[in-house]
């Protein structure tokens, strides 16, 4: 709503208030001030304190002896004039006025009706054309970004170099169109940014706005969806009209999957509001109207649900994949974010990048922020590597639950469980190196062993998968060997679940089963999208399903046996590591390796003497574990 409309509404409100006041009876208001009851008036006459009266019909006004005026209403009282004359009161009698309707009175009586007619005409004029809309329904909600609003450049975007190159070309075209047009090249009409959440799609669009000195309109896909049919289509039209006025310009639609879903997927018979909006968007992008100089950039993390007509060249000429960064990309992203904090010189960003596989740009920003908050909580002036490690553990595994009440037996069992995972990891050639082992409860886990890949794995070998299955079973096997089958707990439930999922994927998707061969059986387990294929059939017979279950069981059992073999042979290492975990609670990968291979205990910590490594776990507990409060 602009200033003109605000002024108009203010005038209407003021006139309404004035009208209300004007309709109040002025005689009534004035009479309430100096009105005098008729009985008191007669008493005043008898006492001789009335000097002058004016009689107009039944209304009497006059002046008292002390100079005060009064008004009163007289009933039919014939003796009144005689009484006033006997007391020497000056009497002025005037006839009763016949109120003729004046021009002002006519206007006042018709004012409410005229006001209603005026408001009705105002709304009808607003509704004409669709783009203005009553209350602005049909008007586009696209916001024009100017240079003052937090300018972001390509220097602020890291880890997505290929995506940057793709969109840099668009910016270059806008800056110097002749460079491309003299070779016959046309400016791309649209670019679709595809990638998981948090990878920097919106940030990349902001960088385009910062680099290109052209108008930049930003709108969300949900802004087109309304409860009234036709409003979304009207907003699309208005948005492109605004773009034509500011041409050349860039229009950015965030979360385009809100409006660009495949048609026919809804249950509205193909005539619902969202489909109307999509049809209008398709026509505006590639219709009879020429929209030269308008570049459409859209972002989504669900490209599978988009309509095929929206994705074709001529509408979205480029589909830029913004994926999760690799180790080099993560390091570059961390370098961008640490500019905002005071960091210690001992912080190695490469180690942090190695320890955060699968992290998106948003996750890394959150990691740096958590580290800064932890340092501030400790009243430190700089952020050290310890804060980064703590922040990484907090983000990946949850907050520490040191206040959790655990018995000594539960701590012992947890220590052996995690030691089982660690010993199997050390003895598996295809396993990733251990980064950290802890028995401090975090999140929903009582303890955990973290592995640190040397690099980002794009694919996994059969050997690596079998090693991971053995590691997953290591905790359960350690419990069975040390405490017996009757003392086995439910702590390995998550490990068993992960192992089963991994074995199922090996058989049904990766074709890594020798018996079933390279055949995919799990194609029908993907998420059902209504309208794409409502009814899904199972392409697997009962006999095949039995074979699949049998093969999954074989693979899991193989991992179980591998873990049992390792832990039986390395039982002394298991005792040693479990006791160390009970004493120190947390051990790094280097400390574990030194302890197992070189019998070197962690520095800056008291030495741990192992009296009888070959004895059972419970009898070998000569050292009291650290009590956690």
PEFEN-V340147 format. One record per residue. PHI is phi in whole degrees, -180 to 180 (999 if undefined). D_FIRST is the distance of its C-alpha to the first C-alpha in whole Angstrom. Layout:
PHI;D_FIRST
PHI;D_FIRST
This chain:
999;0
-85;4
-67;7
-61;8
-66;6
-62;7
-62;10
-62;11
-68;11
-64;13
-64;15
-62;16
-65;16
-63;19
-65;21
-64;21
-64;23
-63;25
-62;26
-62;27
-69;29
-69;31
-76;32
-68;34
-69;38
-66;38
-62;42
-66;42
-66;40
-72;42
-71;45
-70;44
-74;45
-125;49
-71;50
-133;54
-57;55
-64;58
-64;61
-65;60
-60;60
-64;63
-62;65
-64;63
-65;65
-61;68
-80;68
79;68
-98;65
-98;63
-95;63
-146;61
-132;59
-125;57
-107;57
-131;55
67;56
-94;55
-90;53
-123;55
-132;54
-174;56
-127;57
-87;59
-64;62
-84;60
93;58
-76;55
-95;53
-149;53
-137;52
-153;53
-117;54
-105;57
-77;59
-67;62
-135;64
-60;67
-79;69
-65;66
-63;67
-63;70
-64;69
-66;67
-66;70
-65;72
-94;70
76;70
-85;66
-73;65
-113;63
-120;61
-112;60
-125;57
-71;56
-72;53
-77;50
-90;49
-71;45
-86;44
-67;41
-84;39
-63;36
-64;34
-65;35
-64;34
-63;31
-65;30
-71;32
-92;30
-60;26
-58;25
-64;26
-64;24
-64;21
-62;21
-62;22
-64;19
-63;16
-61;18
-63;18
-61;14
-67;14
-64;16
-68;15
-65;12
-78;14
-73;17
95;17
83;16
-79;14
-74;10
68;11
-64;11
62;8
74;8
-61;12
-88;13
-85;11
-67;13
-97;12
-66;15
-100;14
-87;16
-88;19
-107;20
-69;24
-77;23
-85;22
49;25
-65;27
-114;29
-115;32
-66;35
-68;37
-85;35
-110;36
-136;40
86;42
-130;40
-64;42
-65;43
-63;39
-62;38
-61;40
-62;39
-82;35
-62;37
-64;38
-64;34
-62;33
-63;37
-62;36
-66;33
-75;34
-138;37
-67;37
-65;40
-58;42
-98;42
-69;41
-70;45
-97;46
89;45
-79;42
-109;39
-67;36
-63;35
-73;32
-155;31
-132;33
-107;33
-92;33
-117;36
171;37
-63;37
-63;35
86;35
-86;36
107;34
-68;32
-66;28
-63;30
-64;31
-65;28
-64;27
-66;30
-62;30
-64;26
-74;28
-82;31
-83;30
-85;28
-130;26
-59;22
-130;22
-98;19
-122;19
-152;19
-95;20
-63;22
-72;21
-69;18
-86;19
-85;21
-131;19
-79;21
-97;20
-69;23
100;21
-69;18
-60;19
-63;21
-63;18
-68;16
-62;20
-59;20
-66;16
-64;17
-71;20
-65;19
-62;17
-63;20
-63;22
-67;20
-106;21
-62;24
-75;27
-151;24
-119;25
-113;23
-110;24
-110;23
-88;25
53;27
-70;27
-65;29
-66;27
-118;26
-103;29
-66;32
-56;35
-71;35
90;37
-83;37
-85;34
-108;36
-97;34
74;36
76;34
-125;31
-81;29
-63;25
-65;26
-69;29
-60;27
-65;24
-63;27
-59;29
-65;26
-65;26
-63;29
-67;29
-67;27
-75;29
-148;32
-113;32
-77;32
-73;29
-86;30
-115;28
-68;30
86;29
-103;26
-105;28
-101;27
-117;28
-126;28
-132;29
-157;31
-111;34
-134;35
-70;36
-70;39
-96;36
-74;34
-68;35
-59;38
-66;36
-78;33
-89;36
-72;38
-60;38
105;36
-106;33
-110;34
-71;37
-128;37
-116;37
-97;38
-89;39
-108;38
-92;41
-63;42
-72;44
-83;47
-63;49
-69;49
-63;45
-64;45
-64;47
-65;44
-64;41
-63;43
-64;44
-68;40
-77;39
-76;42
-63;41
-88;39
-123;42
-94;45
-112;48
-71;51
-71;54
-83;55
-76;52
-101;53
-68;50
-63;52
-65;54
-65;50
-65;49
-63;52
-82;52
-125;48
-69;49
83;46
-74;43
-89;40
-61;38
-66;36
-63;39
-67;41
-63;38
-65;38
-62;42
-63;42
-65;39
-63;42
-62;44
-65;43
-67;42
-64;46
-64;47
-66;45
-66;46
-89;49
62;49
-91;50
-92;48
-131;48
-96;48
-100;51
-66;52
-61;53
-65;49
-65;48
-64;51
-62;50
-64;46
-64;48
-63;50
-66;47
-69;44
-81;47
-117;49
99;47
-76;48
-67;51
-117;53
-69;56
-79;56
-66;57
-82;60
-130;62
-76;66
-63;69
-65;70
-65;66
-64;65
-61;69
-63;68
-63;64
-63;66
-69;68
-60;66
-70;64
-63;67
-61;68
-58;65
-67;65
-64;69
-64;68
-61;66
-64;68
-92;71
-97;69
-65;69
-89;66
-83;64
-73;61
-63;62
-77;61
-95;59
-162;59
-129;61
-145;60
-116;61
-80;58
-61;56
-136;52
60;49
-103;52
-101;54
-83;58
-174;58
-163;58
-118;59
-98;57
-105;58
-125;57
-65;57
-69;58
-150;56
-73;53
-86;55
-85;53
-150;56
-126;59
-84;62
-60;64
-62;66
-64;63
-65;62
-66;65
-64;65
-65;62
-66;63
-64;66
-63;64
-62;62
-82;65
-59;67
-65;65
-65;67
-65;70
-61;71
-61;70
-66;73
-66;75
-81;75
-104;74
92;76
-64;74
-73;74
-98;72
-67;69
-105;66
-87;62
-65;61
-91;62
-60;59
-66;56
-62;59
-64;61
-63;57
-64;56
-65;60
-65;60
-61;56
-65;58
-65;61
-64;59
-66;57
-61;60
-80;62
-90;59
-116;57
-89;59
65;62
-98;64
-97;67
-69;70
-72;71
-87;68
78;67
-78;64
-125;62
-91;59
-113;59
-105;55
-69;53
-94;52
-97;50
-75;47
-65;44
-78;43
-108;40
-59;40
101;40
-77;42
-162;45
-73;45
-95;49
-111;51
-105;54
-94;57
-90;59
-136;61
-76;65
-64;66
-63;69
-66;66
-61;64
-65;67
-64;68
-61;65
-61;65
-64;69
-69;68
-61;65
-62;67
-61;70
-65;67
-64;66
-63;70
-62;71
-63;68
-63;70
-67;73
-62;72
-65;71
-63;74
-63;76
-63;74
-70;74
-69;78
-73;79
-108;77
-64;77
-66;78
-62;75
-63;73
-61;75
-60;74
-70;71
-63;70
-64;72
-62;70
-66;66
-64;68
-81;68
-98;66
68;63
-134;61
-130;63
-81;62
-62;63
-65;65
-64;67
-64;67
-64;69
-64;71
-68;72
-77;73
-85;75
-116;76
59;76
-101;74
-87;72
-56;69
-72;69
60;68
-136;69
-65;72
-68;75
-111;75
-97;79
-98;79
-77;83
-138;83
-70;81
-85;83
-75;83
-69;80
-65;77
-69;77
-76;81
-84;79
-78;77
-71;79
-95;76
-79;73
-69;70
-66;67
-83;66
-99;62
-94;60
